[in-house]
C-alpha cells in the first residue's frame, strides 16, 4: 500500500517509509514486584492443576511466552507465565497469585503501551488459548478477550455486521474496549466500549461475574474506559453489532506551513459535518520535508465531493487529493496498514486530549512536531476528533471521561528511547493547558491514573478498592 494513508500506516510511514501499526507508550516508573509469603510458591502444584501451560524463567519457552508487541519490553522478568486454556485455569491462577502475594499481569493481545502485559515480578495470565465463545449469529456477538481485531472484523463482515474498531490488526478486543476504543467508526457508532453489552470476568476473589447495565453495574461502568488490567480478568465480552457499508476514503495532502490552519479548519468543519463522515490529521517530521495529511472516511461515492466541501468551507488548498471506494473489510484492512502492521517492533508514544481546538492548541501541536530533531529519524502526531456519537454518552456515564473534549493527539516514534522520551515530555509542555489529559489506551511512563480518568478517577478508584482491595491486578499505571 503506497502513499500517506491510515492512522497506523501513517505511523509506520513516519519511521522510514514502512506501512504498519501499533500504538504505544512507555513503562511505569513504579514497577510491581512479587512479594512471596513465608513459604515459596509451589509452582509444581499449580502446573499440575492447569489445563493450559506454566512457563517459569527456567523453561525453554519462557522468553517467547512473555514476549509482547513492543520489543522495548523484551527484557521484562515476570515470575511466570500461565497460558490459560479454560475459565478454571484463570480461577486457579488468580487464587494462586492471591495466596502467594504475587501481582497479576493480564495479556490478551499484548499491545500494552506500558508493557503491562508482562510486568516485572508478576504472574502473567496469557488469555490467547481461552476457548472462543460460540457465535450464534444475529445482532449480538460474544468474543474471547484475546480475539484480534482483524479476525473479529473478518468474522463479522462475513455476515454484514461490525463493531467500532481500532486500526491495529493484532490488538486484542479486550484491550481496545476496556480503554474506550477510538477508531474510524467513532463519529457514527461511538467508541468500542459504547457497544459493549456485558463482560464476564474473574475477580481477584476468584468469583466469576457478568457485568452489565442490569448486574454489577458499577463494574460495567468501570470496564467501559477504565483501562485494561485494573480490576479483574475479563474472559469474554458481548457486543451489540451494527450493519456494514462500503466507504470512500479521501486523502488530502497539504504543505507543512499550513498545518495549523489545516488542523483548526478540519476540526471545525468536521464537528458540524454529518456523523457518517470521519477524519483525522497526520503530521510527520524527520526523514525529509514535513508532511501534513487529512484522511476522510465518507459514504460510498461521496469522497471527492466531501473533500471538496471541506476545502471550500475552510478555505484550504490541498496539494493533492485521492479518493477510493472500499468494502467494509477492505476499509478495515486499509486502516490496519498491511502485513507489516503485525510485526513486533520497539516504539515510544503517548497522547494528549485537546479540550478546545483553538488556534493556540493547533499551533502547539505543530510546534511540538517542529521541535523533533530531524537527525533522529521520524515522528508523527495523529489528531482524531472526539465529536459525533462519542459525545452521546455523558462524561460520567462510563469510565471514559473525554466526551466533551475536542480531539485526541497521539504522539509516536520508533527513534531511540532517550531522544523520544525527551521529545514527548517537551510536547506535553508545549501543549500546556490546552491538554486536558491523556487517552488511557496510549499511557506513558510515570503518569498517574488521574491523567487518563480525570473527573471519573474518584468513582473508579472506589470501584477498584471494592473489588481488588489488595491491588492484585496490575495495570502499570499509578493510582
Secondary structure as UniProt FT lines:
FT   HELIX           7..13
FT   TURN            14..16
FT   HELIX           43..49
FT   STRAND          53..56
FT   TURN            57..58
FT   TURN            60..61
FT   HELIX           62..65
FT   HELIX           71..73
FT   TURN            74..75
FT   STRAND          80..83
FT   HELIX           87..99
FT   TURN            100..101
FT   STRAND          104..107
FT   TURN            113..114
FT   HELIX           116..118
FT   TURN            120..121
FT   STRAND          123..126
FT   TURN            128..129
FT   TURN            138..139
FT   STRAND          140..143
FT   TURN            145..146
FT   HELIX           149..157
FT   TURN            158..160
FT   STRAND          161..162
FT   TURN            169..170
FT   HELIX           173..178
FT   TURN            184..185
FT   HELIX           186..189
FT   HELIX           192..195
FT   STRAND          196..203
FT   TURN            204..205
FT   STRAND          208..212
FT   HELIX           217..223
FT   TURN            224..225
FT   TURN            228..229
FT   STRAND          232..240
FT   STRAND          242..243
FT   STRAND          247..254
FT   HELIX           256..258
FT   HELIX           259..271
FT   TURN            275..276
FT   STRAND          278..285
FT   STRAND          291..299
FT   TURN            300..301
FT   HELIX           303..314
FT   STRAND          320..326
FT   HELIX           328..336
FT   HELIX           339..342
FT   STRAND          348..354
FT   HELIX           359..370
FT   HELIX           374..376
FT   STRAND          379..385
FT   HELIX           388..392
FT   TURN            395..396
FT   STRAND          407..413
FT   HELIX           417..431
FT   HELIX           432..434
FT   STRAND          435..437
FT   HELIX           440..442
FT   TURN            445..446
FT   HELIX           450..453
FT   HELIX           454..456
FT   HELIX           457..467
FT   TURN            469..470
//
